[in-house]
Amino acid sequence: RRAFLAVSDLCRFLDRQLDDELLAAPCVINLGNPANETTVRDLAVRVRDRLQSPSTVVFADARAIHGPTYVEAESFLKLPDIRRAMALGWEPEVGLDELIDETARYYRGHADMRAARGARGAASARAVA
C-alpha cells in the first residue's frame, strides 16, 4: 500500500514551511497523504473507472520488466508518518480523486512527448553517424 501525494501539496510545504530555522536543525520530515492510501492495482482500477476508460488492468511482474536483479522494498506498506509536518502547520489538501482528475487534465492538455523524443533521438543518432 502507498499514500499518494499531489505535487501541489509538496510544493506548498516547501514554500510555506521550509525556512532557515527548519534548515538549521535538519530532521526527517515525511510528506504524503494518508487519506490517499491505496494499492497500485486499486489505483489503476480507480483511474480506469474514474476516467471511464475501456482499458484492462493487468498485473505485471516487476522482475519481468526490470530484470532478475530487481528487488522490491522490504515493506509493501509505504505510508508516511506526517506528524512532524503537521506540527509545522502543514497538512495535505488534495484527495485521491482530485489528484486523478488534475493529472488527467494535465496530460489531456499536453502533447505526449515520448514520440517526439524518440524521433529526436533517432535524428541525433543519424546526424552522429
C-alpha positions, -999 to 999 in steps of 0.1 A, spaced: 0 0 0 11 35 -7 -1 70 1 -1 93 -30 7 130 -26 -2 158 -50 28 178 -62 9 210 -52 8 197 -16 45 191 -17 53 225 -31 30 242 -6 51 225 22 83 237 6 70 272 1 54 278 35 72 255 60 107 251 47 127 281 61 161 289 75 151 278 110 140 244 98 171 240 77 193 249 106 182 218 125 178 192 98 155 163 106 134 138 86 100 151 77 78 127 58 52 141 35 23 122 20 -14 119 22 -25 90 44 -61 97 32 -49 87 -3 -37 52 8 -43 25 -18 -25 -3 -36 -11 4 -70 -36 -21 -85 -65 -4 -68 -52 29 -80 -51 16 -116 -87 4 -113 -98 37 -98 -81 57 -125 -97 35 -152 -131 38 -137 -129 75 -129 -118 83 -164 -143 58 -179 -115 41 -198 -121 8 -216 -86 -3 -206 -79 -36 -189 -58 -36 -157 -33 -64 -158 -6 -75 -133 29 -71 -145 58 -88 -127 84 -62 -118 112 -86 -124 100 -93 -159 101 -56 -166 132 -45 -147 152 -77 -148 161 -105 -124 181 -83 -101 151 -61 -92 143 -62 -55 111 -47 -41 115 -26 -9 112 -47 23 79 -32 32 49 -33 10 33 -7 33 47 27 23 26 51 44 42 83 57 41 94 93 33 131 87 31 142 124 62 164 121 49 182 90 15 187 107 33 201 138 47 227 115 13 237 103 11 217 71 -14 191 60 -22 176 27 -52 190 9 -56 171 -24 -77 139 -22 -71 110 -45 -100 116 -68 -90 152 -72 -54 141 -78 -65 117 -106 -86 144 -122 -58 170 -121 -33 145 -135 -57 135 -163 -64 172 -171 -27 179 -173 -20 150 -197 -50 158 -218 -38 193 -222 -2 184 -231 11 165 -261 26 131 -255 63 140 -259 75 103 -259 72 101 -297 88 134 -302 118 124 -280 121 92 -299 121 110 -332 148 135 -320 168 106 -306 167 89 -339 176 121 -358 205 127 -335 218 92 -339 216 97 -378 234 130 -375 263 115 -355 267 85 -378 
